[in-house]
């Protein structure tokens, strides 16, 4: 069996790992348009500072830790303190979250009444992230909590994000718990029992080295500088333009890029992919000498 993976970011590289495990006899070939694998995951050094030009941390289960160990990066794992505070800028001040100072006393009181006032989705309908938080914590605290969750992970609009898609484990845990707090405890316990990190993590030398390690650990036929323009059905499989026939194709591309590749083969799927919106994100690095800071910040967030 020949399998093509289009896109050499972290998603494509993990797809190689999974396919090698599930179909060890398959011929897996990965195509990446850039001159390196990794996509947005990039680390560089400047003036003694380690700069992440893509994601700076990850949160994942035991399978991610296993992949790190197989790739020889287990010793580089750095965990954020599980109880490190998060800070947000609100009402003109830097405030610790969660905490009483980020919402009004009335809003905090409603949030604390979640065990008796939480509401289920109407008719089993799947709510947005904002609606879910409001159903559990009230309008003020719920909207703020949803915005923090959306901004911190997706940089998206919580009133448009699906709760089940944005917080899949939390949503699953809610199926057996009435309260969000109960679901959070259930999720934390399951994560501890799996042996996975319970906090966000990164690598001591930055996440930029992870893609190359994954590629080396799960060797596939990797073609760099190979931009796939189109594909089409052929003899029960797929013809990838310029690279022959494959029995299966894994699309590991952003929706807009995938739409361009499949447009000829399936205009209807391309139209659906065209409708997927992306939130714009800018990364700005600010570096300070220790002596320039009145005290070393503890925590993360703002």
N, C-alpha and C positions, 0 to 999 in steps of 0.2 A: 504494500500500500504506500502511495506517495501522498504526503500531506504538505501543503504550502501554508506558511504563516506570513501574512502581510502586515508588517509593522514590527520593528525591533525595539519598542519600548519595554518597560517592565512587564506589561501585560503579555506581550508577545513572548518574552523570555520565560515567563512562568508557564505559558502555554506549551513551550518546548519541553519544560521539565515534566509537566503533567502527561503529555503525549508519550514521552520516553518511558514513563512509568506504566502507563496503561497499554501501550502498543509498542513493546520493545523492538519488534521486528520492522516497524514502519520506517520509511525514509522520510525524514522531516527536513524541510528546507525553509529557511527564514529569509524574507526579503525586507531590507531597510533602505529607505531613500537617502538617508544621511550617511556620512562617512564614519559613523560610530553608532553602537547600540546604546540604548538607554533613554532615548526620547528626551523628555523634559527633565529627567534626573541628571543633574550636572553639579559638580562641585569644583571650585577653584580657590586658589590661595592668592591673596593680595596684601602686601604690607604686613604679613604676619597674621592676617585674619583668614579664617576658613569661611568661605561664602557659598551658601547653597543657592543655586540659581533656579532650582525647582523646589520640590518638597524638601523640608528640613527634618521631618520625622515621619514615622509610620506607626500605625497601631494594627496589630494582626494577631492571629491565632498561632497555635502550635505548629501548623504547617509552614508558616513563614519562618519561625525559628529553626525548624528542621532544614529548610532551604538554605538559610544562612550558614548553618553548620556544614552542610554538604558543600557549600561554595567556599568554605574555609574562612568565613567572616564571623564565626561565632564569638571568637575572642575579642572582636572589636565592638561588640554590642554594648551600647550605653543606654541605660534606662533612666527616664525622668523620674524624680521622686514621686511616688504614688500620690502623696498628699500635697504636692507643690501647689500653691495657690495660683489662681488665674486672676489677672487684673484687666479691668475694662475702664474706658474713659466715659464717664456718665455725669451729667449735670455739672460740668466744669471741673471735675476732680477724677483722679485715678483711684478706683475703688476695687476692693477685693470681692471676687465672686466665687461661690455664692456667699452672700452676706446680707445683713439687714440694711446696709447703707445703699444698696443698689435699687431697692424698690421702696415705696411708701409703706408705713406701718400697716395700712389697710391691705395693700397688695401682699405683704408678707403674711398677714393673718390668713388671707384666702389661700395662699400657697400651702401653709401648714395644715389647712383643713382638707388637703387632698384625699386622705383615706375615706372621708365621709361625703365629699362633694364631687369626686371624680365622675365624669360622665362617659358612657360608652358611645362609640360612633353610632349614628342613627341608621337603623336597618342594616347594620354590618358594613356600611360604606367605608371605604378607606379614606381617612382624612388627610389633609395636608399636614406638614410638620407644624405649622403655626396653629392649626385647628386642634391637633392632638395635644399640644402643650397647654392651650387655653382650656380645653376640656378637663385637664387635670389640675392646673395651677391657677386658673383664673385669667382674666384678660391682661392685667398689667404684668405679672410675673411670667405668665405663659408666653406672651409676645416677646418679652425680653429673652427668656430662655431659648425660644425657638430661633431668635435672631443670632444669639451667641453660638448655638449649635450649627446653624447654617453657615455663618460667616467663618467659623473656625475650621470647618471641614470642606464646604462646597463653594463658599463665596457666592451663594445663590440666594434666591428670594424664598423665604420660608413659607410664604403664602402660595407658592407654586410647586414646591417640592413635595413629592409623595413621602408620607411618614414611613411607610413600609420599605421604600427604596432607600431613603436617607438613613434610617436607623433599623436595619433589618433584624439584628439580634434583639434590640429593645422591643421591636414590634412583635417578634416571635414570643418573647418572654411575657408580654402583656396578655397573650392568649390564655395564660394560666394564672394571671394576677390581675386584680382590679386596679391597683395603684401603680403609678410610674415608679415610685420609690421601691415598691416590692419587686417590680421587674428589674430594676437596676441591681438590687441585691442578688436576685436570681442569676442575672447575667454575670456579675462579678464572681459569684461562687463557681459557676460553670467554667469561667475562664481560669480561675485558680486551679480547679481540679484537672484541667487539660494540660497544665504545666506551661501555659502561654504567659507572656508578660502582661501584667494588669495595668500598665501605664504605657504611654507613648515611648518610642525608642528611636535611636539613630545609631550611626556607626562613628567610632572615634575619629576616623579620617574622612567622614562625610559620606553621604549616600551615593555620591558619584561613582565610587568604586564598585558598587553592588552590581550594576548591569554587566560589567566586564567579567566579574567573578561568576555570575550566573551563566553567562555565555560559555565560559571555559569549563564549568562544572557539568553542563548539560549540552555537550557538543552536538551541534546540528550543522548542516551545510548553510552557512550564513553568507548572503550576498549583500554587501554594502554598496551604497550608491545606486541601488536598484529601485527605481520608482516604478511601481506598477500602475499603468494607466487604465487598464480595463481587464475584464475577464468574461467568459461566456461558457454556457453548457456545452459539453462535448463527450459523447459516448458514455453516458452515465456518470461523468465526472465534470471537471472544470478545466477549461483552457485558460491559463494565465498568460496574458499577452507577452510574447517574447521568451517564454520559459517552459512551454509545453503543457502537457496534460497532468492534472492531479486528481486523485480520488476524492479529496476533501480540501477545503480551504478554510482557514481560520482568519477572520478579519480582526486585527488588533490595532485599529486606527480610530482616530476621532470620527464622529458621525459624519461630518462634512466631507472628510477625505474618503471615507468608505463609500459615501453616496456617489462620488465621482467614479470610483472603480466599478461599482455594480450597476451604474445607470443603463448601460447597454444591455446587460443581462436581465435586469429586473427594474424597469422604470418605477413600478409601484413601491418597491422597497426603497429606492433612491429618494422618492418623494417623502416618504416617512422619515428617512434619515435627515433630509434637508430641514425638517421641522424641529429637530432637536436644537435647543438654544444653549449657548455657553456663556457663563459669566466672565467678563474680562477681569484679569488679575495682573497687577504690577508688583514686582519685587524690588524693593529699594534697600540697599545695605548701608547701615550707619555704624562706623567703628569708633570706639572711644578707648583711650588709654585708661587703665585702672585709676591712675592718679587724677583723672579728670572727673571721676564720679564721687559724689559725697559718700555713697555707700554702695556696696555690691548688691544689685537687685536679686531678690529671691522669688522665683516663680516664673510665670510666662503669661502670654496673652498680648496685651497692648504693647 
